[in-house]
Amino acid sequence: QVQVVESGGGLVQAGGSLTLSCTASGKIPAITVTDWYRQTPGKERESVAGITGGGSKYYSDSVKGRFTISRDKAKNTAYLTMNRLSPEDSGVYYCGVVVDYETRLDPFWGQGTQVTVSS
């Protein structure tokens, strides 16, 4: 039905930057919200940023001021630009989208992309 694919992860030195992409494809009348989460070994999955269909953005306190979420609605693609990265930002980053089918809202998740920040 809907596929979500993340990309852009990799290895970066502390203080560096990365931009992640999240592209949704398939039957998508509208996306109500796109969220970025990260999973670090030994920790609970953490929501780091999100953007609503109306363009409102939100960030966790741990990334506020360093990460920026944006999107290209025409391409059903969201981006997470991460600056001033630290080893604590390492983890698997997942993108989730909620698709509005008028009579229901369905969530879809990608497989994740690994971000590793070396000290």
N, C-alpha and C positions, 0 to 999 in steps of 0.2 A: 504494500500500500504506500507507505512513506518510508524513504530511506534517509538517514541522517549520517553524514560523513564529516568527521573532523580531520583537520590536517594542520601542519605547521609546527608540530612539536619537534623537539630535538634537544641537543646538548648545548648549553650556553654557559659562559662564565658569569660569576656573580657581578652584578652591576649592568649586565647586558640586557638585551631586549629580544622579544619574540612576538610574532603575531600569529594567532591561531585563527583558523577559518572553520566555519560550520555551515555546510550546505545541505538543505533539505530538498528532496526531489520526490515526485509522485503526485498523487491527487491532493493538492493543497489549496483549498479555497482562500484560507487566510490563516496566519499564524498569530495567536494571541500573545504568546510570550516565548522568548528564547532565553534559556538559562545556561550558564557555564558553571559546572561543578568541578571540584578536584578531589581526588582520592589519594591519600598518602598512607603508606603502610602503618598500621597501628593507630590510625586516626579515623574518625567518622568522615563520611563524605561531606564536604563543605561547599556550600553555595558561595561563589565568589562574585558573580555579576549576572545581571539579567537586563533584558530590554523588552518592553511591552509592545503590543501592536500599535499603540499610540505614540510610541517613541520614548516613553519614560524609562529612565535607567536607574539601576540600583547596584550598589557594590557592598561587599562585606568590608568591615572595618580594616581587615588585614591587608586589603589591596587598594583601598580608597586612596586616590592621588597618584597611584602607580599604574593601575590598569584602566583601560578605556574600552568599553564595548560600543560597537557600531554595527550598522547593517546596511545591506543593499536589498531592499524589499523586492525589487524586480527579479533579483537572482535568488531570492529565498536564502540569502547567505548572511550570516552574522560573523563578526570579527571580534577577537579579543586581543588588543594590543597591550603587551605586558612590558613595562619598563622597570628599570632598577631592580632587576630580579635578584633574589637571594636564595640560598640553598633551601630555605623553608618553603619556597614556592614549588619545589620539585613535587612531582606526582603525576598521576594520570588525569588528564582534563577531559571531561565529558560535556557534550552539548545535548541539551534536551529542548524539544520544541513542543508546543501545545497547538494542535491544529483545530480550527473552528469549523465544524461541519454543520453549523446552524442548530441542529437538534442535539448535538453532543460535542464535547471537547475531548480529543484523544491525544495523549502524550506519546512521543517517540524519542528514542535515545540513540546516540551513536555509540561506536565501539571504544571511543576514547583515543587520545593521543598523548604520548609520554613527553613530559617536560622534565629535564634534568638540569639543575643549576649547580655547577661546580664552584667550590670555594677557592 
